[in-house]
Amino acid sequence: MWKLPDGTIISSPRAVTINDIQYPDTIFKNWSLAELNAIGIYPFREEGYDSYYYRSTGHTDTIVDGEVVRTHTLIDAMSLVELQSLVVEDIKVTANSFLAPTDWYVIRNAEVAEAIPSEVSTYRAAVRTASNNIETTVNGHTTYADLIEYVTNSMNDDWPDYLE
């Protein structure tokens, strides 16, 4: 991607007009970085952020080593309590996805009283325990940043291995 002198961002080479001079799309392939910079064209890169957790309130473009780098001014997307609530919902969905493959054992037990294998019962109990423990951990976080750190880096480590 490139940023043109008028602020336009283009994602693929195309003919451009700068100061009433028309340039063919081939300049992006054939010209050096210094030649492109001389007419105000810079490679463009945008620093990413997780829009689930943050909202951008603006951005700053800075030229770094002949490249325009856009960074965003970020604010929290929601309150800590709202984020905790969303994460707890996700935990419940995850627990259900772990339990679903073994639900038929429970249904069979209820319908025809056939015993649930002990490894299945143990696994299902481990999933429920992990879900409850993760929920408690999530709700125990007191800062937005710490909760995001936990969710993105270690929460998934707290689930039991899939039953094979």
C-alpha positions as CSV (number, residue, x, y, z in Angstrom):
1,M,0.0,0.0,0.0
2,W,1.1,3.6,-0.6
3,K,0.2,7.0,0.6
4,L,-0.1,9.7,-2.0
5,P,0.7,13.4,-1.3
6,D,-3.1,14.2,-1.0
7,G,-3.4,11.6,1.8
8,T,-5.1,9.0,-0.4
9,I,-4.1,5.4,0.4
10,I,-3.9,3.0,-2.5
11,S,-3.6,-0.7,-2.2
12,S,-2.3,-1.6,-5.6
13,P,-0.4,0.2,-8.3
14,R,-2.4,2.6,-10.5
15,A,-1.7,5.6,-12.6
16,V,-1.6,8.8,-10.4
17,T,-1.6,12.5,-11.0
18,I,0.5,14.6,-8.7
19,N,0.9,18.4,-9.1
20,D,-0.8,18.1,-12.6
21,I,1.7,15.5,-13.7
22,Q,0.4,12.1,-14.7
23,Y,2.5,9.1,-13.7
24,P,1.9,5.6,-15.0
25,D,1.3,2.6,-12.6
26,T,4.7,1.3,-13.5
27,I,6.5,3.8,-11.3
28,F,5.6,1.7,-8.3
29,K,7.6,-1.2,-9.8
30,N,10.3,0.6,-11.6
31,W,11.2,3.6,-9.4
32,S,13.3,3.5,-6.3
33,L,12.0,4.3,-2.9
34,A,13.9,7.6,-3.0
35,E,12.4,8.5,-6.4
36,L,8.8,7.8,-5.1
37,N,9.5,9.7,-1.9
38,A,10.7,12.7,-4.0
39,I,7.3,13.2,-5.5
40,G,5.5,12.5,-2.2
41,I,4.6,8.8,-2.5
42,Y,5.5,6.6,0.5
43,P,4.9,3.0,1.2
44,F,2.2,2.8,3.8
45,R,1.8,0.5,6.8
46,E,-0.9,0.7,9.5
47,E,-0.2,-0.6,13.0
48,G,-3.0,-2.9,13.9
49,Y,-5.0,-3.1,17.1
50,D,-7.7,-5.5,18.4
51,S,-11.0,-3.7,17.7
52,Y,-12.7,-6.2,20.0
53,Y,-11.0,-4.6,23.0
54,Y,-10.2,-1.1,21.7
55,R,-11.6,1.8,19.7
56,S,-9.5,4.3,17.7
57,T,-10.1,8.0,18.5
58,G,-7.7,9.1,15.8
59,H,-4.5,8.4,14.2
60,T,-1.0,9.8,13.5
61,D,1.0,9.2,10.4
62,T,4.8,9.3,10.8
63,I,7.5,8.8,8.2
64,V,9.9,6.2,9.4
65,D,12.8,5.1,7.1
66,G,10.9,6.3,4.0
67,E,7.6,4.6,5.0
68,V,4.5,6.1,6.4
69,V,3.5,4.3,9.6
70,R,0.0,5.0,10.9
71,T,-0.6,4.5,14.7
72,H,-3.9,4.9,16.4
73,T,-4.9,6.6,19.6
74,L,-6.8,4.0,21.5
75,I,-9.4,3.9,24.2
76,D,-11.1,0.9,25.8
77,A,-14.0,-0.4,23.7
78,M,-16.2,-1.0,26.8
79,S,-16.1,-1.0,30.6
80,L,-14.3,-3.7,32.5
81,V,-17.6,-5.1,33.7
82,E,-18.9,-5.2,30.2
83,L,-15.8,-7.0,29.0
84,Q,-15.9,-9.5,31.8
85,S,-19.5,-10.2,30.9
86,L,-18.6,-10.8,27.2
87,V,-15.7,-13.1,28.2
88,V,-17.9,-15.1,30.6
89,E,-20.4,-15.6,27.7
90,D,-17.5,-16.9,25.6
91,I,-16.4,-19.2,28.4
92,K,-19.9,-20.8,28.5
93,V,-19.9,-21.2,24.7
94,T,-16.4,-22.9,24.9
95,A,-17.5,-25.2,27.7
96,N,-20.6,-26.2,25.7
97,S,-18.3,-27.0,22.7
98,F,-16.2,-29.2,24.9
99,L,-19.2,-31.0,26.3
100,A,-21.3,-31.4,23.1
101,P,-19.3,-34.4,21.7
102,T,-20.1,-36.4,24.9
103,D,-23.7,-35.2,25.4
104,W,-25.0,-38.4,23.8
105,Y,-23.7,-40.4,26.7
106,V,-25.8,-38.4,29.1
107,I,-28.9,-38.6,26.8
108,R,-28.4,-42.4,26.5
109,N,-28.1,-42.7,30.2
110,A,-31.3,-40.7,30.8
111,E,-33.2,-42.6,28.2
112,V,-32.1,-46.2,28.7
113,A,-30.1,-46.1,31.9
114,E,-26.9,-47.2,30.3
115,A,-23.9,-46.1,32.4
116,I,-21.7,-43.2,31.3
117,P,-18.1,-44.4,31.0
118,S,-16.0,-43.1,33.9
119,E,-13.5,-41.3,31.7
120,V,-16.4,-39.4,30.0
121,S,-17.9,-38.4,33.4
122,T,-14.4,-37.4,34.7
123,Y,-13.8,-35.3,31.5
124,R,-17.2,-33.6,31.7
125,A,-16.6,-32.8,35.4
126,A,-13.2,-31.3,34.5
127,V,-14.7,-29.1,31.8
128,R,-17.3,-27.8,34.2
129,T,-14.7,-27.2,36.9
130,A,-12.4,-25.4,34.4
131,S,-15.3,-23.3,33.2
132,N,-16.1,-22.2,36.8
133,N,-12.5,-21.5,37.6
134,I,-11.9,-19.5,34.5
135,E,-15.1,-17.5,35.1
136,T,-13.9,-16.8,38.7
137,T,-10.5,-15.7,37.4
138,V,-12.0,-13.4,34.7
139,N,-14.4,-11.8,37.3
140,G,-11.4,-11.3,39.7
141,H,-9.4,-9.1,37.3
142,T,-9.5,-5.5,38.4
143,T,-8.0,-3.8,35.4
144,Y,-8.9,-3.9,31.7
145,A,-5.3,-4.5,30.6
146,D,-4.8,-7.4,33.0
147,L,-8.0,-9.1,31.8
148,I,-7.0,-8.7,28.2
149,E,-3.6,-10.2,29.0
150,Y,-5.2,-13.2,30.7
151,V,-7.7,-13.7,27.9
152,T,-5.2,-13.4,25.0
153,N,-2.3,-15.3,26.6
154,S,-3.3,-17.9,29.1
155,M,-7.0,-18.5,29.5
156,N,-7.0,-21.2,26.9
157,D,-4.3,-23.1,28.8
158,D,-6.8,-23.6,31.7
159,W,-9.1,-26.0,29.8
160,P,-8.7,-29.7,30.0
161,D,-7.4,-31.6,26.9
162,Y,-10.0,-33.0,24.6
163,L,-11.3,-36.5,25.4
164,E,-10.1,-38.9,22.7
